[in-house]
Amino acid sequence: MTEYPISDLVTILQTAISPVILISGVGLLLLTMTNRLGRTIDRAREITDQTEKASLEVKKQLGAQLDILWRRARLIRLAIIMASGSALSAAMLVITLFLSFLLGMDATHLITGFFCLCLLLLVGSLALFIREVNESLGALRLEMKRFGVD
């Protein structure tokens, strides 16, 4: 078995710290997103129950809210997929760093690719998250109109 100088291993470990911290941050973001998705689904179920007993006019308003909740759920789902892909890319980056060191190969392009993919997916996920937050205000606006607040 090949022995590697400890200083080389320390350098690789230092390089791997940033992607590992990124994975941790994305994990917290995923926690927030899954909580929002759960609340959106719960609210949609609640509105569906209300729709069965509502008058025709109220059913229209509740239907509009359900449309917004459906759009929000789809946005959150896509944001979760992209954030998960970002964390997966960061994990692949760390694995590639160690394998390139252990196997003595140049994986610069692969490492760069994983890093760029990781950040692009994270940016996309955050953009979708912001869009979903704005959609939630649309549902609130409908709810307020229902009670005569504009």
Wavefront OBJ file of the C-alpha trace (Angstrom):
o trace
v 0.000 0.000 0.000
v 1.257 3.448 -0.882
v 2.019 5.796 1.960
v 1.203 9.452 1.546
v 2.842 12.323 3.397
v 0.548 13.658 6.109
v 1.011 17.201 4.780
v -0.555 16.147 1.444
v -3.501 14.580 3.231
v -3.965 17.692 5.382
v -4.071 19.812 2.225
v -6.793 17.596 0.741
v -8.771 17.737 4.001
v -8.523 21.534 4.048
v -9.725 21.669 0.447
v -12.678 19.413 1.290
v -13.884 21.609 4.161
v -15.730 24.133 1.963
v -17.898 21.559 0.155
v -18.662 19.831 3.458
v -19.795 23.137 4.985
v -21.878 23.719 1.865
v -23.536 20.328 2.369
v -24.391 21.328 5.936
v -25.899 24.633 4.814
v -27.901 22.983 2.049
v -29.156 20.477 4.617
v -30.598 23.305 6.710
v -32.128 24.821 3.593
v -33.695 21.451 2.774
v -35.128 21.283 6.283
v -36.793 24.654 5.776
v -38.114 23.684 2.357
v -39.541 20.362 3.481
v -41.291 22.116 6.376
v -42.818 24.610 3.944
v -43.885 21.779 1.653
v -45.524 19.969 4.550
v -47.401 23.084 5.625
v -48.511 23.716 2.044
v -49.839 20.175 1.720
v -51.596 20.394 5.097
v -53.207 23.700 4.110
v -54.365 22.241 0.773
v -56.011 19.335 2.594
v -57.685 21.733 5.000
v -59.056 23.846 2.141
v -60.246 20.726 0.327
v -62.241 19.770 3.425
v -63.707 23.290 3.614
v -64.680 23.186 -0.071
v -67.072 20.287 0.469
v -69.250 22.377 2.825
v -68.852 25.800 1.191
v -71.217 27.884 -0.908
v -70.534 28.355 -4.626
v -68.860 31.751 -4.172
v -66.657 30.513 -1.347
v -65.778 27.438 -3.435
v -64.413 29.752 -6.146
v -62.229 31.548 -3.614
v -61.049 28.296 -2.094
v -60.364 26.925 -5.573
v -58.159 29.942 -6.316
v -56.262 29.290 -3.086
v -55.850 25.631 -4.023
v -54.399 26.690 -7.380
v -51.823 28.834 -5.596
v -51.022 26.045 -3.137
v -50.536 23.619 -6.031
v -48.122 26.030 -7.749
v -46.286 26.541 -4.454
v -45.980 22.800 -3.851
v -44.537 22.292 -7.335
v -42.046 25.134 -6.834
v -40.945 23.773 -3.464
v -40.637 20.252 -4.872
v -38.383 21.483 -7.676
v -36.374 23.606 -5.222
v -35.908 20.535 -3.000
v -34.759 18.460 -5.974
v -32.258 21.145 -6.984
v -30.971 21.619 -3.426
v -30.575 17.849 -3.076
v -28.677 17.798 -6.356
v -26.456 20.564 -5.027
v -25.642 18.565 -1.890
v -25.044 15.458 -3.989
v -22.681 17.396 -6.275
v -20.776 18.696 -3.251
v -20.483 15.142 -1.912
v -19.228 13.930 -5.293
v -16.733 16.783 -5.254
v -15.313 15.614 -1.913
v -15.152 11.992 -3.101
v -13.418 13.074 -6.312
v -10.897 15.124 -4.332
v -9.922 12.115 -2.236
v -9.917 9.639 -5.118
v -7.782 11.905 -7.282
v -5.320 12.183 -4.398
v -5.283 8.454 -3.629
v -5.065 7.376 -7.265
v -2.631 10.118 -8.227
v -4.718 11.340 -11.140
v -5.526 14.830 -12.346
v -9.261 15.406 -11.895
v -9.198 19.192 -12.130
v -11.921 19.364 -14.777
v -14.156 16.927 -12.923
v -13.674 18.763 -9.623
v -14.403 22.100 -11.310
v -17.480 20.609 -12.967
v -18.876 19.277 -9.693
v -18.227 22.609 -7.989
v -19.937 24.627 -10.734
v -22.865 22.190 -10.845
v -23.205 22.407 -7.077
v -23.385 26.196 -7.104
v -25.682 26.397 -10.135
v -28.139 23.983 -8.534
v -27.974 25.930 -5.280
v -28.665 29.230 -7.051
v -31.575 27.662 -8.949
v -32.966 26.208 -5.746
v -32.770 29.548 -3.952
v -34.423 31.342 -6.891
v -37.315 28.864 -6.791
v -37.534 29.249 -3.023
v -37.842 33.037 -3.357
v -40.512 32.570 -6.020
v -42.430 30.205 -3.727
v -42.323 32.733 -0.886
v -43.799 35.331 -3.241
v -46.532 32.870 -4.260
v -47.440 32.425 -0.601
v -48.197 36.137 -0.436
v -50.661 35.657 -3.295
v -52.568 33.111 -1.224
v -52.542 35.485 1.735
v -53.916 38.263 -0.470
v -56.840 36.032 -1.514
v -57.528 35.118 2.093
v -57.547 38.781 3.110
v -59.909 39.729 0.264
v -62.282 37.060 1.486
v -62.578 38.986 4.740
v -62.803 42.376 3.046
v -59.239 43.476 3.774
v -57.425 44.854 0.746
l 1 2 3 4 5 6 7 8 9 10 11 12 13 14 15 16 17 18 19 20 21 22 23 24 25 26 27 28 29 30 31 32 33 34 35 36 37 38 39 40 41 42 43 44 45 46 47 48 49 50 51 52 53 54 55 56 57 58 59 60 61 62 63 64 65 66 67 68 69 70 71 72 73 74 75 76 77 78 79 80 81 82 83 84 85 86 87 88 89 90 91 92 93 94 95 96 97 98 99 100 101 102 103 104 105 106 107 108 109 110 111 112 113 114 115 116 117 118 119 120 121 122 123 124 125 126 127 128 129 130 131 132 133 134 135 136 137 138 139 140 141 142 143 144 145 146 147 148 149 150
